[in-house]
Amino acid sequence: MSRYDRQIKLKEVGPDGQEKLHNAKVLIVGVGGLGCPAAMYLTGAGVGKIGLMDHDKVDMSNLHRQVLFLESDVGRPKAVVAKERLEKQNSELEFEVYKEPLTIANAEDIIKQYDVVLDGTDNFETKYLINDACILADKPWVFASIYKNEGQLSVFNYKNGPTYRCVFPKSTRQNISCEATGVLGVLPGILGTLQAAEALKIILGVGEVLSCKLKLINMMRGSEQTIKINKRPEEIEKIRKEGISPVYIDCDLKNAEHWYLDVREVFEQPKPKGKKVLNIPLSDLISRHNEIPNNQDVFVFCQSGKRSKNAIEILKNEFGFHNLKNVEGGIETIIDG
C-alpha cells in the first residue's frame, strides 16, 4: 500500500476508501486534452479499471495539451498509446481499450459496465449520446467543455440529479473545437484534473459533488463562478421512454451542383444534404479513395479547413488526384444560414 500512502492518510480515503477506488470502474470517452490528465490522476489514485475510448490517432498538433503522448506516437491510435503510458505509471490496474467511436449502437452496452463516465469529447453529438446512455444505464457522468480561454464543469445524472438535457435541451448547430478556435494547453489540463477530482469524490462518496451546479472558469481572468442548475424531469422521462435520441442537424448547400467530400467524422454536424456529398472520414481516405470522382472538381471540407487540406495532400501524393479544392474556413462557408 506504499504507493497510496499519502492519500490513505486522509480521513476521506483511508484503507476502506482505497478499496473502493480499487473496485471502481471509470470510462473515459475521448483521450485528448481533457481525457489525458484525467486518466493520469485516476491511474495515480488507483482506480481499478479504466476504459479508454478514442477512435482518433495522435497528431503533432495534439502534443501541446494531450500530455500522455510523445512525438514518436504521431500516427498511432490514442487509446492504445494511452494504455501503454498508463500501465507504466501503475501496472496494478486494468485498462480497457476501445478504438471505435461511441455510437448509438454501442453506447448503452459499454457504459453499463462502468460506475462513472468521464466526458473528454469536443462535440455536442457525443455529449448528448453520453447523457442519454447514462440515463438509461443509471450512471453518473462528469462533463467538461472548453472554448478558447473558458471552461465549464458539472456532474450529471448523479443521484437522480439534473442531466445534460436539463441544461442544454437543444443543440446548437455548430461544434466549437480546439481545431477551429485554438486553446492554451493548460486549460484542458485544469478542467481534466477537476473532472478526475469529481470522479474520485463520486467513487469515495465524500465531499460535495458538482451536481445541480455548473462551474464556469475563465483562465485569463483567473475567475470562477458556480451557478445553480435545475432538473427538468420531462427531459429525463422522454429519454427513458424513447431511448437514445440522436442529434441530427441537416442543412442546405449554397451550390448543390458541385461535388463535395466531407472528411469529418460521421458524428460531426451539421450534415449538408445532397446527392453529390461524399462522407469519407480522414482516417478512411486511403481505403476508400476510389469512391471519389477524379474527372471533375471536388470541394473538400471539414469543420475548419485544416483536415480537408491534409486530405487533399494525401489524395494528391498517394493517388494522383489533381481535381480537389480545399474549402477554406470549413463547412459554415458553403451552407445556407
C-alpha positions in Angstrom: 0.0 0.0 0.0 3.0 2.3 0.0 2.0 3.6 -3.5 -1.1 5.1 -2.0 0.3 6.1 1.4 -0.3 9.8 1.1 -3.9 9.6 0.2 -4.7 6.8 2.6 -3.7 9.1 5.4 -6.6 11.4 4.5 -9.7 10.7 6.6 -11.8 11.0 3.4 -9.9 8.0 2.0 -8.3 5.6 4.5 -8.0 1.9 3.8 -11.7 1.5 3.1 -11.7 4.3 0.6 -8.7 2.9 -1.2 -10.5 -0.4 -1.5 -13.5 1.5 -3.1 -11.1 3.0 -5.6 -9.6 -0.4 -6.3 -13.0 -1.8 -7.1 -14.2 1.1 -9.2 -14.5 1.3 -12.9 -14.3 4.6 -14.9 -14.9 5.0 -18.6 -13.1 8.0 -20.3 -14.7 8.9 -23.6 -12.1 10.9 -25.5 -8.4 10.6 -24.6 -7.5 14.1 -25.6 -6.8 17.4 -23.8 -9.3 16.6 -21.1 -9.0 12.8 -21.0 -5.2 12.6 -20.7 -4.8 14.5 -17.4 -7.9 12.9 -16.0 -6.6 9.4 -16.9 -3.3 10.1 -15.3 -4.7 11.2 -12.0 -7.3 8.4 -11.8 -4.4 6.0 -12.6 -2.3 7.5 -9.8 -5.2 7.3 -7.4 -5.6 3.5 -8.0 -8.9 3.3 -9.8 -9.1 -0.4 -10.5 -10.4 -0.4 -14.1 -10.2 2.5 -16.6 -11.8 2.3 -20.0 -10.0 4.4 -22.7 -12.3 5.2 -25.6 -10.9 7.1 -28.6 -11.1 6.3 -32.4 -8.6 9.1 -33.3 -4.8 8.9 -33.9 -2.1 11.1 -32.4 -1.4 14.2 -34.4 1.5 16.6 -33.9 -1.0 19.4 -33.1 -2.2 17.3 -30.1 1.2 17.4 -28.2 0.9 20.8 -26.6 -2.0 19.7 -24.5 -2.5 16.0 -24.7 0.1 15.1 -22.1 0.2 11.3 -22.5 1.6 11.5 -26.0 5.1 11.9 -27.4 6.4 12.9 -30.9 7.2 9.3 -31.6 3.5 8.5 -31.1 2.3 10.6 -34.0 0.1 8.4 -36.3 -0.7 5.8 -33.6 -4.1 5.2 -32.0 -4.6 7.4 -29.0 -6.3 4.8 -26.8 -3.5 2.3 -27.4 -0.8 4.8 -26.6 -2.6 6.0 -23.5 -2.9 2.4 -22.2 0.9 1.9 -22.7 1.8 5.0 -20.9 -0.7 4.5 -18.0 0.5 0.9 -17.5 4.0 2.2 -16.9 2.6 4.6 -14.3 0.6 1.9 -12.5 0.9 -1.7 -13.5 -1.5 -2.9 -10.9 -4.6 -1.6 -12.8 -6.7 -2.9 -15.6 -7.1 -0.8 -18.8 -9.7 -1.5 -21.5 -9.1 0.0 -24.9 -11.9 1.0 -27.3 -10.6 2.2 -30.7 -14.1 2.8 -32.0 -16.2 5.9 -31.5 -19.1 5.9 -29.1 -22.3 5.3 -31.1 -26.0 4.7 -30.6 -25.3 1.0 -31.2 -22.6 0.5 -28.6 -23.1 3.3 -26.0 -25.5 1.7 -23.5 -23.8 -1.7 -23.6 -20.4 -0.2 -22.9 -21.5 2.4 -20.4 -23.4 0.0 -18.2 -20.1 -1.9 -17.5 -18.7 1.2 -15.6 -19.5 3.1 -12.4 -18.7 6.6 -13.7 -18.3 8.1 -17.2 -15.9 11.0 -17.8 -16.5 13.1 -20.9 -13.4 14.1 -22.8 -15.1 14.9 -26.1 -15.3 18.2 -28.1 -18.6 17.7 -29.9 -22.3 18.1 -28.9 -23.5 15.0 -30.5 -21.4 12.7 -28.3 -22.2 14.6 -25.2 -25.9 14.1 -25.8 -25.2 10.4 -26.6 -23.3 10.0 -23.3 -26.1 11.7 -21.5 -28.8 9.6 -22.9 -26.9 6.3 -22.4 -26.1 7.3 -18.8 -29.8 7.9 -18.1 -30.7 4.5 -19.5 -27.9 2.8 -17.6 -28.4 4.9 -14.5 -24.8 6.0 -14.3 -23.4 9.4 -13.3 -21.1 11.3 -15.7 -18.6 14.1 -15.4 -19.0 16.8 -18.0 -16.4 19.4 -19.2 -16.3 21.7 -22.1 -13.8 24.3 -23.2 -13.9 27.4 -25.5 -10.8 29.4 -26.1 -9.9 30.6 -22.5 -13.1 29.5 -20.8 -14.3 26.1 -19.4 -17.4 24.5 -18.0 -17.7 21.7 -15.5 -20.6 19.7 -14.0 -21.7 16.3 -12.9 -24.9 15.0 -14.5 -27.3 12.2 -13.6 -25.9 11.8 -10.1 -28.3 10.5 -7.5 -31.4 11.5 -9.6 -30.0 15.0 -10.2 -30.1 17.1 -13.4 -28.8 15.8 -16.7 -27.2 17.5 -19.7 -30.5 17.9 -21.4 -31.9 19.7 -18.4 -29.3 22.4 -19.0 -29.0 22.2 -22.8 -32.3 20.8 -24.1 -31.4 21.8 -27.7 -28.1 21.6 -29.5 -26.5 24.5 -31.3 -25.8 23.8 -35.0 -22.1 24.3 -34.9 -19.5 22.4 -32.8 -16.7 24.6 -31.5 -13.5 22.7 -31.3 -9.9 23.5 -30.4 -9.1 22.9 -34.1 -11.2 25.9 -35.1 -10.7 28.3 -32.1 -7.4 27.4 -30.6 -6.6 26.7 -26.9 -3.7 27.0 -24.4 -2.8 23.5 -23.3 -3.1 24.3 -19.6 -6.9 25.0 -19.9 -8.0 21.4 -20.7 -5.3 20.3 -18.2 -7.1 22.2 -15.5 -10.6 21.0 -16.5 -9.5 17.4 -16.9 -7.9 17.4 -13.5 -11.1 18.8 -12.0 -13.0 16.1 -13.7 -10.8 13.4 -12.1 -11.5 15.1 -8.7 -15.2 14.8 -9.2 -14.9 11.2 -10.3 -12.9 10.4 -7.2 -15.5 12.1 -4.9 -18.3 10.1 -6.5 -16.4 6.8 -6.0 -15.4 7.6 -2.4 -18.8 9.1 -1.5 -17.2 12.2 0.1 -17.3 15.9 -0.3 -19.7 18.0 -2.4 -20.1 16.6 -5.9 -20.8 19.2 -8.5 -24.3 18.0 -9.2 -27.1 20.6 -9.7 -24.3 23.1 -10.4 -22.3 24.4 -13.4 -18.8 25.7 -12.7 -17.6 28.4 -15.1 -13.9 29.1 -15.4 -12.2 31.9 -17.2 -8.5 31.2 -17.2 -7.2 34.6 -18.4 -9.2 36.5 -15.8 -8.5 33.9 -13.1 -12.1 33.9 -12.2 -14.6 31.2 -11.3 -18.4 31.2 -11.0 -20.7 28.4 -9.9 -24.4 28.7 -10.9 -27.3 26.5 -9.9 -29.0 24.3 -12.5 -32.4 22.9 -12.3 -33.8 19.5 -13.1 -36.2 19.1 -16.0 -38.0 15.8 -15.3 -39.7 15.8 -18.7 -36.4 15.8 -20.5 -35.2 12.7 -18.5 -38.5 10.9 -18.8 -38.5 11.3 -22.6 -35.2 9.5 -22.9 -36.4 6.7 -20.5 -39.4 6.2 -22.7 -38.0 6.7 -26.2 -34.4 5.7 -25.7 -31.3 7.5 -27.0 -32.3 10.5 -29.0 -29.6 11.2 -31.7 -28.8 14.8 -32.6 -29.2 15.4 -36.4 -28.8 18.8 -37.9 -29.4 19.0 -41.6 -28.5 22.0 -43.8 -28.6 23.1 -47.4 -25.6 23.8 -49.6 -25.3 27.1 -51.3 -24.4 25.3 -54.5 -25.7 21.8 -54.7 -24.4 21.2 -58.3 -20.8 20.7 -57.1 -19.3 17.5 -55.8 -18.3 17.7 -52.2 -16.1 15.5 -50.0 -16.8 15.7 -46.2 -13.7 14.3 -44.4 -15.2 14.9 -40.9 -16.2 12.0 -38.6 -19.6 10.6 -39.1 -21.0 12.1 -35.9 -20.0 15.7 -36.7 -22.7 18.2 -37.5 -24.3 19.9 -39.4 -24.9 17.4 -42.2 -25.3 19.0 -45.7 -27.9 17.4 -47.8 -27.3 16.5 -51.4 -26.7 13.6 -53.8 -23.2 14.8 -54.6 -21.9 14.8 -51.0 -19.5 12.0 -50.0 -18.7 11.4 -46.4 -15.3 9.7 -46.0 -13.5 10.4 -42.7 -9.9 11.4 -43.0 -8.8 8.0 -41.4 -10.7 6.1 -44.2 -9.4 8.0 -47.2 -6.7 5.5 -48.2 -9.1 2.5 -48.2 -12.0 4.4 -49.9 -10.2 6.8 -52.3 -11.7 5.0 -55.3 -15.2 6.4 -54.4 -14.0 10.0 -55.2 -14.6 11.4 -58.7 -11.3 12.3 -60.4 -12.6 13.8 -63.6 -14.3 17.0 -62.2 -13.8 19.5 -59.4 -14.5 18.1 -55.9 -14.7 20.6 -53.0 -13.2 19.1 -49.8 -14.3 20.3 -46.4 -14.2 19.7 -42.7 -15.1 21.8 -39.7 -12.4 24.4 -40.1 -10.4 23.7 -43.3 -7.4 22.1 -41.6 -8.3 18.4 -42.1 -9.5 19.0 -45.6 -6.2 20.5 -46.5 -4.4 17.4 -45.1 -6.9 15.1 -47.0 -6.0 16.8 -50.3 -2.3 16.4 -49.7 -2.8 12.7 -49.0 -5.0 12.1 -52.1 -2.7 14.1 -54.4 0.5 12.5 -53.2 -0.7 8.9 -52.8 -3.2 8.6 -55.6 -2.6 11.4 -58.1 -5.7 13.4 -57.6 -5.5 16.9 -59.1 -9.1 18.0 -59.1 -9.6 18.7 -55.4 -10.2 22.1 -54.0 -10.0 23.0 -50.3 -12.9 24.8 -48.6 -11.1 27.4 -46.5 -13.0 28.2 -43.4 -14.8 24.9 -43.2 -18.4 23.8 -43.7 -20.0 27.1 -42.5 -18.8 28.9 -45.6 -20.6 26.5 -48.1 -24.0 26.1 -46.4 -27.0 28.4 -46.2 -28.0 30.1 -42.9 
